[in-house]
């Protein structure tokens, strides 16, 4: 952020809602102050202190109502404290009430509304207890039971509904924020998947070539130093190109089309001493499909170099109006005890991931040994197929 740019004020929705609730419930202190007449200054001061405790307990309960992370045990404890303080003000509020007024009933109503808002089932219990005390106050101090219950339960319903709307709106805001965070996390996950896929394609392919050439250079070091030096130079060039491609992959700048990848595959396989036959029709496919098929070529060639004993490889591509078909076949299926191990069988999830990408593009990718003992990778895409970006 620029030092001369004013910092943007961040207002918490929770604080806004809590502040609105506190203002709304502030009437719980106004009514008993206006409708009571303590007989002396000392008793008046004591009464004000009691009301301050009531206001503090009320604020804590309201705060718990907008704090979903707070445990229910803590909420119930706060509700219990509010009810106890409210009970403690029962006698002075009724004894010092202005004739015809019911200050404690108003207090009980606000307390009930806050309790139901924080913990509904516990608030119902508090409503029963405080409502009963309001009726008892009317009986003891010659008031109207109906009026006391009306003030207590009526005000409780009003303030509870008001608070419920505010808390509901706060929940909507939280849900929207959670949705934005989830969307951002999804974008990050997709980017990580893209980078991992690109790095797998780049590093798996090139590191296999480097390992092969390093082994060849080591074998030639004693018998043919000149050729060994040439192979070492090629290793250095491949490593430099690999580093550049890895950087491009991280920044999303990789450019790999089918024609370029097939030409690269022919060069790499020939360098490894593998006889390569290329039969490729002009690859007239969309850019996204071309990138996807290029990834198939790269993965298949990487598996051939790392996991097979191939001596002959054929790559054919035929693009028609109905389907674009890429077939890569090699004769390097390894035989071990218990059966055959096709090339790529130990290569992790490369071909499986590519099969999923082809399926998402409306095509398919299959791989496995053929009847004549070779191993085939076949990818088929519709003309408009679009692989993952």
N, C-alpha and C positions, 0 to 999 in steps of 0.2 A: 504493500500500500504506500502510496506517495505520502511523504511527511507533511506536505502542505494541503492534503485533502482531508476534510473533516471526517472523523470516524463515524460510521453509520450506527445510530442507536439501535440496539437490539432489545426489543420489548418481549418479555416472556408471556405467552398466552396464559400460562398458569397464574402469574402474578396479576394479570388484568382481571381474570375471573375471580381470584381470591379477593382482590381489592373491591370489586363490585359486590361480592357477597358480604364483605365486612361493612360496607356502607349500608347495604340493605338491612342487615341484621343490627345495625347501630341503633335502630329504633327500640331494640330490646333494653337499652339503657335510658332512652329518652322518656319512655312511658313511666317507669318507676320513679324517676327523678321529678317529673312534672306532677304525678298523681299521688305523691306521698308527702306527709308533713311530720317529720321527726319532732318530738317534743323539746329537744334541746340541741345546742350546737355540737356537743360531744357525741350524742347519739346520731346526729346527722352526719358527722364525720365518719363514725363507724359504719353507718349505712352506705356511704359513698365508697368506703374501702371494700365492703362486701360486694357492691355492684361492680367495682373494678375487677375483683376476682372472678365474678360471673362473666364479665366481658372477656377477660383473658381466657377462661375455660371455653367460652363460646368460640373465640377466634381459633383456638387449637383444634377444636372439633371441625370447624369449617376448613381449616388447612388440611386436615386428614382426608376430608371429602374430595379434595383435588390432588391428592398424593397417592396414586394407585400403588406405588412401591412400598407404602407403609403397611406393616403387618396388621392383620385384623385384631390380634391381641392388643397391640398398642392403641388401635382405634377404640376398642371396647373400654380400655382403661381411661382414655380421655373422656369418653361418654359418661363413664361412672363418676369422674371428677366433676363434670358439668352438672349432673343430676344432684350430686351431694351439695354443691354450692347453691343450686337452685332451691333445694330443700331447706338449706340454712337461712335463706332469705324469706321463707314462708311467713314466719311469725311477725317480724318487723314490717314487712310489706302490707300484710293484712291489718296489723294493729295501727299503723300510721297512715293508712290510705285515706285520701280525701273522700268524704261521704259520697256514696253512690258510684265510686270508681273501683276498679279491680286491677291494680298494677301488677300483682303477682300472677294473675291469669295471663296477662300479656307476656311476662317473662317466661312462664311455663310454655306458652305457645311457640315462642322463638327457640327455646331449648329443644322442644319436641321436633320442630322442623329441622334443626341442625343435626339432631341425632338420627332421624330417619334418612337424611341425606348422606350421612357418613356410613352407617350400618343399618340397613332397612329393618332387619328383624329385631335388632337391639333397640332401634328407635321405636318400634311398636310397643315393646315392653316399657320403655321410658314414657311413652304416651299414656299407657294405662296407669302407671304410677303417678305421674304428674297430674293427669286428669282427675284421678281420685283425690289428690291433695287439693286441687282447685275446688272440687265439690265440697270437701271437708271444710275448707276456708269459708265458703259461703254459708255453711250450716253454723259454724262456730261464731262467725262475726255478723250474723243476721243479713247475709247477702242473698242474691238470687243464684241458685244452683245452675239454672239454665243459662243465665248471663255469664257466669264464670266459665262453664264448659264451652259456651259459644265463643267467648274471647280466646280461650286456650286452644281449642281444637280448630276453630276457624282461622285464627292467625297462623297456627302451625301448618294448615293446609296451604295457605297462600304463600308463606315464605318457603315452604318445601317445594312447591311447584316452580316458584321463581328460581330457586337454587338448582332444581333439577334441569331446567332449560339451559342454564348457564353451564352446568357440568356436561350436559349433552353436547353443547356447542364446542366445549373444550375437547371432548372426545373426538369430535369430527376433525378438529385441527390436528390433534395427535395422529389420527388415522391418515390424514393427508401427508403429514410429515413422514410417517412411517412408510407410506407409499413412495414418496420421493427418495427416501434413503434406500428402500429396496430396489428402486429403479437404478439408482447410482451404483449399488452393489452389483446389480446384474450387468451393467455396462462394464464395470471393472472385471467381473468374472469372464465376460465375453472377450475382453481385451487380453486377459491372461491366457485364455484358451487359444486365441489367435497367435499370440507370441509363442506359446509352447508348441503349437502345431508348426509354425514357420521354423522355429529353431530345430525341431525334430527333423523336418525335411532337409534343412540346410546342413546341420551338423552330422546327422546320421549318414547322409550321402557322402559328404566330403571327408569325414573322419575315416570312413571305410576305405576310401581311395588312399588317404595318407598312410594308413596302416599297411595297406597292400604295397605301396611304393617303398615305404620304409623297410619292409621285409625284403623286397627285391634289392634295394640298395645295399642292405647288409650282406646278402648273399654274393653280390657282385664286388664288394669292397676288396676282396683278396684276389679275385681272378681278373676283374676288368675295372680298375679304378676310374677310368675315364667315364664309362657308362654309369658307374655308381655315383660319380659327381653330378652327372646329368640328371639322374633320378633325384638326387638330393635337391638340385635346383628346382626341379618340378614340384617337389614337396613344399619348398619354400613359397613358390608361386601359388600353389593351391591353398596353403595355410593363409596367405595374405588375402586371397579372394574369399576364403571362408570367413575370415574376420570381418571383411567388408559386408558380406551378405548377412552375417549375424547382426551387425549394426543396423542394416536396412530392415531386417525382420523386426527388430525391437521398435523401430520408428514407423513401422507400417509402410515401408517403401519398397518392399520386394516386388519384383516384376519377373514372373516366370510364365511364359506361354508354352503351348504344347510343342510348337516347331522348334523353339530354342532348346527345350528340355530333351527332345528326341536327339537333336544334334549333339548335345552334351553327353547324353547316354552313349551314343555311338563312339564318341571319342574316348570316354572313360573305359568302356568295355574293351575297345581295341587296345588301349594302353595296358590293360590287364591280361592281354593275350587271349581274349575270348573272341571267337569268330562271330561277327554280328551281321545280321541281315535286316535291312530296313525296307519295308514296303508300306509307304505312307502316301495316301491320297492327300490332296491339298486340304489341310485342316480348316475348313470353313465353319467354324463354331463360334459361339459367343465368347466374349472375353472371360466371363466367369467360368464357363464350361472349360475353356482352354486352360485356365489356371488349375482347375480341379483335375483334369486329365494329366497335366504336367506333374502334379503331385503324385499321381498314380505311377507315372513313369519313374519319378525319382525314388519313390518307396520301393518299387519292384527291383530297380537296378541296385539300390543299396542292399536289399536282401540277397540278391544274387552274389554280390561281392563278399558279403559277410557270412552267409550261411549256406553256400552251395559250392559244388565242385564243377560248375558249368564250363563247358568248352564251346557251346554254340548257343546263341540267343537270337531270337527273331522278334522284331517289333513291327506290328502291322496296325494300320489305322485306316478305317474306311468311314467317311462321312457322307451319309445320304440324307434325303429329305425326311426319312422316317426315324433314323437312329444313327448316332455316331458311336462306332465300336473301336475300342483299343484293345489289342491282344498282345501280351508279352509272354513268350514261351522260352524256357531254358531246359537243358538236358542235365542239370546238376543236382537232381534229387538224391539226397544222401540216404544210404541204407545202413541201418543199425540193427542191433539185435531187437527182435520183436516187431520189425516192420520198417517202413520207410518214413523218413523225416523230410518233408518237402522244404524247399527253400522258404525262408521267412517264418517257419514254424516256431522259431525261438526269438522272433523279432519283436515281441511285445504286442502292443495294440495298434501298430501302424496301419496294417491292412484293414483291421476291424474298424478303426476310426474312419478310414477312407470309404469303407463300405457304407457307414452311417451317413457320411457326407453325400455320397452318390445317391443314396435312398432319399435324402432330403431334397436333392435336385431333381427327383423324379426318375432316376435311373437305377442301376444296380452294379455291384462289383462282386465277382465271385473269383475264388482262387482255390487251387488244389491240383493234385496229380492227375495226369491224363492216362488213358489206357495204354499208351506206348511208353510209359515210364518217365515222361517229362512232367514239368510243372508249369501250369498256366495261370496267368492273371488276366481276367477279362473284365473290362469296364464298358458299360453301355449307358449312354445318355441321350435323352431326346434332344432334337436340334436347339430347342429353346431352353435346355437345362441350365440352370444357374446354381452353381455351387455356392457354399457359404462364403460370404465376403471376408 
